[in-house]
Amino acid sequence: MYHLIKGIYYELTREDEYSVLILGLDNAGKTTLLEKLKSIYGSGKEVNPDKIVPTVGQNVGHIRINSINLKLWDVGGQDMLRTLWKEYYAEAHAIVFVVDSTDRARIEECRHTLQTVITDEDTEGIPVLMLANKQDRDDSLEVEDIKEIFNRIAENLGARDSRVLPISALKGTGVTEAADWLTVRLARNRQYRPPDKR
């Protein structure tokens, strides 16, 4: 009897959780973004940026925003690790693609990489939020210039929700706006890709 009651209680108290992939080329600021989100919506503890190292493999964070539970997957962006991204697509509810606005030399590689991600059948229909990171730096591309570059793949996005927003993951500028946009789209898209239970 105890196990039955415990099982019923467990089922009744489980909450919805959405998995969000944080992707982008290496050095785009994905881990800095994850740590900033955790400090704002999670523990409240800031991580010294000097202590953040390149991700080899993955980092995972759990946060709650606007009563929505998120499991954030920060996956390494080095060329050899990008082939592993596909393993995460089927379970993802949204993709946050981080662009280094100062890396002009690799902006086309970045565009091509995002195009590969959004044309995979396992990512079809899920929201895509592209973040033009490092907007606090003087040498960064303007958001309008980045939008123009990525408009060439807009037809691949189809009818799904997508947006380009400026942020500075280091300073936190634009991070809460990005999180708000994301949570609204996740809730809106729950019929297409229902949340997991945790």
Secondary structure, 3 states (H helix, E strand, C coil): CHHHHHHHHHHHHCCEEEEEEEECCCCCCHHHHHHHHHHHHCCCCCCCHHHCCCCCCEEEEEEEECCEEEEEEEECCCHHHHHHCHHHHCCCCEEEEEEECCCHHHHHHHHHHHHHHHCCHHHCCCCEEEEEECCCCCCCCCHHHHHHHHHHHHHHHCCCCEEEEECECCCCECHHHHHHHHHHHHHHCCCCCCCEEC
